[in-house]
Amino acid sequence: MVRPYAVKGIKRKKREEKYDREEEEEEEEEEQEREEEATILSDKEGEEGEENENKAEEAAGYELAGIPIVPSSNQKPKSGVVFVLERASLEVGKVGKTYQLLNSDEHSNFLRRHNRNPADYRPDIVHQALLAILDSPLNKAGRIQALYVKTEKGVLFEVKPHVRMPRTFKRFCGIMLQLLQKLSITATSKREKLLRVIKNPVTRHLPINSRKIGLSHSSEKLVKLQDYVAAASDDMNLVFVVGAMAHGKIDSDYTDDFISVSGYPLSAACCIGRICNALEQKWKIL
């Protein structure tokens, strides 16, 4: 005979309970295994984290706090040259109803009426000297770090090496007049100041590791410029101080050396050309 349905149901329930208990025990064992694996992984991660922290602390010991590390490169920073044009004849005067940059060609009568020597007002010397510096292969190779001009009245201004100076003297006078009146000249497309008046003395703007060399025909130390430049250290920046006036000599109080590069008096542009040529040969700039 067949057993009643109720009896079957009771036995089935007991079997299901057994199966449930077995599944629960298996799940508990799996959870315990997972917990043990998680604890092992967390211990490993903790050990790795401590090792990474120790490595980071050791690496931080070689860094300066708050300063990002510059990517190391095998190339040494290139040394450069700085030019300082002293005693430049750049003076603004009111001629008639307008302000103009005084020069000996156009304002000789005005200068004589004010008991001034027209031969002392030669802004063309500065113009030629700036063109000789900015147009040189030395500048196009990026070796000119800075260029400063100090006027006869003591006004000091900086000229960016990448500026394109006007070729004509009339336009140059207009630029200098605007600079001395507004104290700065910005680029046409950007807000960068290409020329700007800065504070004296010029020594506060020069590189720390630099050798300041004054040039004058009156110096008793006559040198061959190529040998003089070749003997200079490659890690040292050279600062050449050249006079941009018609007569006289520069102030050599802040210079380290005072030399003459020729047995004959040279113009500022010719002297600068010799300096650039000697440096181009030293650094192999063609």
Secondary structure, 3 states (H helix, E strand, C coil): CCCCHHHHHHHHHHHHHHHHHHHHHHHHHHHHHHHHHHHHHHHHHHHHHHHHHHHHHHHHCCCCCCCCCCCCCCCCCCCCEEEEEEEECCCEEEECCEEEECCCCCCHHHHHHCCCCHHHCCHHHHHHHHHHHHCCHHHHCCCEEEEEEEECCCCEEEECCCCCCCCCHHHHHHHHHHHHHHCEEECCCCCCEEEEEECCCHHHHCCCCEEEEEECCCCCCECCHHHHHHCCCCCCEEEEEEECCCCCCCCCCCCCEEEECCCCCCCHHHHHHHHHHHHHHHCCCC
